[in-house]
Amino acid sequence: MKILFIASSSFDYSQDIVFSGLVKLLGSRAITHWRLNINFILPLKRYPKNMGLHGEGWRTMSMYFPDPKKYDAIIVGSCKPDTFNTYLSLIEKIPVNVPVIFIDGGDREDVGGDFDRLGQSELFIKAQEKRMFNWIFKREYLIRKQYDANVKPLPFGFNLSRILDLPIQKKYDVAFWASRSDPIRTEVLRKIEGKFDCAQNGSTDINLDLKFRRRGDFYLQELAACKISLNFRGAGWDTLRYWEIAAVGGFMISQRPAIEIPNNFEHNKHVIFCEPDLSNLIELCDYYLKNEKERERMALAAKQHVHAFHTDVERAKTVLSVLR
């Protein structure tokens, strides 16, 4: 199978996770990406902007304008304008029998909704008028919303190749390093203010307290050093943090995501889901700080669950499943 992967030249978490998984699964000679995304090839960016990086990424780049007729499937990797401009430059040359898959990793619940947010809705409309997508994989696939039959859920996952050395000792009690990108985050930060070691570890608005900003591999190492990490939605329900915490062996207290997540974490088995109104958040933090064995049991189960169901390779398998 040969895949033409139409990519944004900048990072996109959904795009990068799927691309990395495809290269690992099919090999670099089976994937061509267009146009050039240098972050697939060279380690120029820190985590999480390097999730598409692969040692053989250079083999996937095309030196010439690709011929869609030479591929078994086309993947439109993101809902970013440059991706769709590239797609529109190729669309007339794609044979009718070659399936086209769209990876919608945007924050909005509607398919292609991020184009409205970006003021570029005409790009999505134009692409749909020329040719409907055979399959669409959507990150923000709301449980309460009806989607067309060709739309399937595809949340973020985790590229395990990005994990380097992680600490063994837990040095932070309760951590929530986040911006106030949704009202619930503001409420969480208000509730934990002055409690546990939150002030000392920087569990405040990261945009206001720059000295606590953690970046790159250091961020993952710090996340692994937390006894309890909190997760709450941002601009979208799906967050990288939801997958990162488990991937590095951390214990998570989270709100329950309102999106469809195949093989999601289970309450009391992998993670703890708090009440929607946060009424038991502090109580849960108190309890699990005192009960290390329960905490560590769930953290290990969640890590194993990510390895089994939520890696970049598993996301690539999900995308390819519609082609078989």
N, C-alpha and C positions, 0 to 999 in steps of 0.2 A: 504494500500500500504506500502511495506517495501523497503527501499532504502539502498544499500551499497554504502557509499561515500568514495572513495579512495582519501586520502588527503596527501598533503605534510606535513612533520612534522614542517615546518617553515611557517611563514605568507605568504599569497598570497591574494591580495585584492579581486580579482574575486572569488576565492575559498571561502574565509572567508565570503563574503557577501552572496553568495548562500547558504552556509552551515547554517548560522544564520537564513536565511529566511526559509529554509526547516524545521528546528527544531521548529520555531515559527508556521509554517503553519500546519505541520503534527504531531508535538509532538515528544519528545525525544525518545519514544519507537519505533517509526517508522523508525528511522535513526540509522545506525551503521556506525561509521567512523573507517577507518583502513588505514595506521597504526596510532598510537597515535599522536595526535597533542595536546600538553599540553595547548596551548593557547585557545583551545575550552573549556577548563575545568577550568583553574585557571587564575586569573587576574595578570599574571606575566609581561605583556607587556603594555606599554602605547599606546594610540591612535597614529597612525592608525593600529598598529600591533595587536590590540585586537578586530577587527571587527567580528571575528568568535566566540567570547566569549558568552556563554549562561549559565544561572543559572543551567540548567539541562544538560549541555554538558557532564557531567560525565556519564550520562545514555547511551550516544551514543557510548562510547568506547567499543571495543571488547577485551575481555581477551584472546581470542583464535583465531587461524587462521580461518577467516570466510568461510562459505560454500556458494558460489555464488548461488547455487540452491535454497536457502531459500529466495531469494530476487526477487522482481518484476522488479527492474531496478538497473543498476550499473552506478554510476556517477564517472568519472575520473576527479577529481576536479581542477587540474592545469596542466600546461605544464612544470613542474619542473621534473628534472631527478629522484628524489626519488619517486615521484608519479608514474612515468611510470615503474620504477623497481618493485614497489609493484603491479601495474596492470599486468605486464608481469608474475609475480609469480602466479597470479590467472587466467590468461586469458584462459588457457586450460580447466578450470573447469566451465567456464561460459556457461550455456546452450544457444543454438542457438536462442531460443525464448525469451531470456531475453535481452532487449535492453540495449545498452551501450552508454552513453552520455559523451562527452568530453567538458570540460569547458576550452577554450583557452583564458586565460587572459593575454597573452604575448603582448609585444610591437610591434612585427613584423606583417605586413599585411598578410603574407601567413599563412595558417593553419599550426600550429606546427612550425612556423618560428623561435620561440625563441630557439628551439633546435639547429638550425644552429648557432645562436649567442653564445650559450653556448658550442659549439663544441661537442654536443651530438646528432647529427642528426640520428645516427644509432638506437637510442632508439625509435624514432618516426617511422622510417621506419620498424623496426622489429615488432612493435605493429600493424602497418597497414597491414603488410604481413600476420600476424596471424589472424587478424580479423579487418574488416573495422568498423568504428564507425557508429552506427545508426543515431546519431544526433551530431552535433558540434555547440556549442554556442561560438561566437567569439567576443571579446572586440573590436579589431581593424578591424572592418568590413568596409572596404573602400567603399564609395559610387560609385567611378569610376571603381571598380574592380568586375569582375564576379566570383562568388563562386558557388560551387556545390549546388544542391537543398536541401541537408540535412544540410547546414551550415546556421545558423541564427545569427543575431546580438544580443549581450548581453553586453552592456556597464556597467561600474561601476554603483553603486547606492549609497545608504547611509543607514547605520544601525542606526535608530533613537534612539536606546537604548544607544548609545554612547554620546548623548547630555545630559549634566548635567546643572548646573545653567549658564545662559548666561547674559551678561551685558545689561542694558537698554540704557545707554548712548553710543553715538558714539564718540570716542576720536581721531580717525585717519581719515584723508581726503581721500587719495588715497594710496592703498597698493598693492604691488606685491612682496611677499616673495618667492623667487624662485632661483633655481640654473640655470646655463646657459646650460641646457641639450638639447637645440635646438637653432639654429641661431636667430629665431624670439624672443626668450627670451632675448638674448643679445641686440637686437635692441630695445626692449621695455625698458629695463633697461637704455639704452643710452638715449632714448627719455624723460624718466621721471626724469633723474638725475638732481638734483638741482631744481626741480619743486614741487609745493604743499608742503606736509610735508614728502616727500619720504625719504629724508636723515635722518630725525629725527625718523621715524618709522621703519627704517631698510629695506626699499625697494631697496636693493642692492643685490649683489650676496651673498646668505646665506652661501656659502662655503668659502667666503673670510672674512666675517664679523660675526664671531662666537657669538659676544655678543648679536646679534639680533635673534638668533635661538629660535624658539618657539616650544615646544614639548607637546605632550599629550593633556589633556583636556584644558590646558592653550592656546594651539594653536587655538582650536575652539572658546574659549572665546575671544581671540584677533581678530579672523576673524569676529566675530559678532560685534565687536566694530569699524568696518570700515564703513565709509560712502560709499566708492566705493572700490570694490576689483576687481583686474584684473585677467584674466585667459588666458593663452596661452599654447600651446602644449609643452610637454616635449619629452621624448623618444618615446612616443606614442601620438596620438591625444587625447585620453580619459585621463582625469586627475581626481584625487579625488577632487581637488579643484572645478571643474565644478559643482560637486554635493554638496560639503561642504558649499560653499558660500550660496546657496539657502536654504539648510537645516537649517542653523543657522539664517536665516532671513536677509541675506545680499543682497546688490545690486551688480550686476556683469556686467562689460564690458568685452567682450571676443571676440576672433576670432571665426568664425563659424567652428565647427569641420567638418572634411571631412570624418567622419564615419557615418554609419547608426545608428540613435538613434530613436527608436520608441517612439512616444509621446515626442519629443524633446521640449525644451524651444522655445518659439516664440519671434522673434524680436519685440521690443516695447510693448510686453505684459508681458513677464517674465524677459527678459534680453535685453541688447543692444549688437549687434554684430557690431564690428568696421570694417572698410575697410581692406582687406587683406594686403595692403601695409602700414597700420598703419597711413595713411595720416590724418585721423580725430581723432586719439586717444586723443590727448591733448585737442582738441576742445570739444570732448564728456565729458571728465573729468571736464572741466571748466563748461560746461552747467549743468551737473547733480549735481555738487556741489552747484550750485545756485538754483536748482529746487528740493527741498527736497520732496515735495508732489508727484511728478512724480516718483522720486527714490523709495520712500517708497511704493507707489502703486505697482510697479513692483516687489519689494522685497517680499511683502506679497503674490502676485500672484505666484511667483516662489516657495516660501516655501510651499504653498498649493499644487502646482503642484508636487513637490517632494513627499509630503505625499500621493498623489493620485496615482502616477505612477512610482516612482523611489526609493522605499525602498528595503531593503533586501527581504521582503516578496513578493513584486511585481516581483523581479528578480527570486525568487523561483517559483512563479506561471508560469512565462514564460518558465522556464525549464520543469516543470511538464506538461505544455500544450501539448507537443508532445507525451505524454504517454496516452492521453485520446482520 
